[in-house]
Amino acid sequence: TAVDGADADFFGRSVGVTSKADGSAVAVVGSFRDDDRGDNSGSAYVYNVASSGAATPILKLTASDGANDDIFGNVVSVTSTSGGRTICITSAHHKDDGNTDSGSAYVFDMPSSSQFE
């Protein structure tokens, strides 16, 4: 559950999970109708998932240039690299950067696995 969730945020429609070397995991959960940067601008939540299965919220991702109806977080993905970095990617398929609803992808590079502990 999103700690700041509201009706019709569509939290959980898209989920990405990656395992870490210590047996825990990182999960990213989209909430594409969240309203932090405008109506339906969207967001994604990052969780540390312990080997026991307990999930702890770590941070909330939004597009720095988010706007109404961007639908950021409609698709999310996460991966861990051999160097201990965690990369989160999410889309905003209604972003109007080039043309109407041309879409954008956002990459978030988490500099070390210690950020998720």
C-alpha positions as CSV (number, residue, x, y, z in Angstrom):
1,T,0.0,0.0,0.0
2,A,1.2,3.5,-0.8
3,V,1.7,5.5,2.4
4,D,0.1,8.6,0.7
5,G,-2.3,6.6,-1.6
6,A,-5.6,8.1,-2.7
7,D,-8.7,6.8,-4.6
8,A,-8.0,5.9,-8.2
9,D,-4.1,6.2,-8.0
10,F,-3.9,2.8,-9.6
11,F,-1.0,1.8,-7.3
12,G,0.4,-1.6,-8.2
13,R,-0.8,-2.0,-11.8
14,S,2.9,-2.2,-12.8
15,V,5.6,-3.8,-10.6
16,G,9.3,-4.6,-11.1
17,V,11.5,-6.6,-8.7
18,T,15.2,-7.4,-8.7
19,S,17.2,-9.5,-6.2
20,K,20.3,-8.3,-4.4
21,A,23.4,-10.3,-3.4
22,D,22.4,-10.4,0.2
23,G,19.1,-12.3,-0.5
24,S,16.9,-9.2,-0.2
25,A,15.2,-7.5,-3.2
26,V,14.2,-4.1,-4.5
27,A,10.7,-3.6,-5.8
28,V,9.4,-0.7,-7.8
29,V,5.6,-0.1,-7.8
30,G,3.9,2.2,-10.3
31,S,1.0,4.5,-9.3
32,F,0.3,6.1,-12.7
33,R,-2.7,8.3,-11.6
34,D,-1.0,9.8,-8.5
35,D,-1.4,13.5,-8.5
36,D,1.9,14.9,-7.0
37,R,2.9,16.9,-10.1
38,G,-0.6,17.5,-11.5
39,D,-3.8,15.4,-12.0
40,N,-2.8,11.9,-13.1
41,S,0.9,12.9,-13.4
42,G,1.9,9.6,-11.8
43,S,4.7,8.3,-9.5
44,A,6.5,5.1,-8.6
45,Y,7.4,3.8,-5.1
46,V,10.7,2.0,-4.3
47,Y,10.7,-0.7,-1.5
48,N,13.4,-2.8,0.1
49,V,12.1,-6.3,0.4
50,A,13.9,-8.3,3.1
51,S,14.5,-12.1,2.6
52,S,11.7,-12.6,5.1
53,G,9.3,-10.9,2.6
54,A,8.8,-7.7,4.7
55,A,8.7,-4.6,2.5
56,T,10.0,-1.2,3.7
57,P,9.2,1.9,1.6
58,I,12.4,3.7,0.6
59,L,11.5,6.5,-1.7
60,K,9.0,7.9,-4.1
61,L,9.9,8.7,-7.7
62,T,8.2,11.4,-9.8
63,A,9.2,13.1,-13.0
64,S,11.0,16.4,-12.4
65,D,9.1,17.8,-15.3
66,G,5.8,16.0,-14.5
67,A,2.5,17.5,-15.6
68,N,-1.2,16.7,-15.8
69,D,-2.0,13.4,-17.5
70,D,1.6,12.2,-18.1
71,I,0.8,8.8,-16.5
72,F,4.3,8.4,-15.1
73,G,4.7,4.9,-13.6
74,N,2.4,3.1,-16.0
75,V,5.3,0.8,-16.8
76,V,8.2,0.2,-14.3
77,S,11.4,-1.9,-14.3
78,V,14.3,-2.3,-12.0
79,T,17.6,-4.1,-12.2
80,S,20.7,-4.6,-10.0
81,T,24.2,-4.5,-11.5
82,S,27.1,-6.6,-10.5
83,G,28.7,-3.5,-9.1
84,G,25.9,-3.1,-6.6
85,R,24.0,-0.3,-8.3
86,T,20.2,-0.3,-8.7
87,I,18.7,1.1,-11.9
88,C,14.9,2.0,-12.0
89,I,13.2,2.9,-15.3
90,T,9.7,4.1,-15.7
91,S,7.7,5.6,-18.5
92,A,5.3,8.5,-18.9
93,H,3.5,7.4,-22.1
94,H,1.4,10.6,-22.3
95,K,4.3,13.0,-21.8
96,D,4.2,15.8,-24.4
97,D,7.9,16.4,-25.0
98,G,8.0,16.1,-28.8
99,N,4.3,16.0,-29.8
100,T,1.1,15.3,-28.0
101,D,1.4,12.1,-26.0
102,S,4.7,11.3,-27.5
103,G,5.9,9.8,-24.3
104,S,9.2,9.7,-22.3
105,A,11.3,7.2,-20.3
106,Y,13.0,8.1,-17.1
107,V,16.1,6.4,-15.7
108,F,17.0,6.6,-12.0
109,D,20.4,5.4,-11.0
110,M,20.7,4.5,-7.3
111,P,24.4,5.0,-6.6
112,S,24.9,2.1,-4.2
113,S,23.0,-0.8,-2.7
114,S,23.4,0.8,0.8
115,Q,20.7,3.3,-0.1
116,F,18.2,0.4,0.2
117,E,19.3,-0.9,3.5
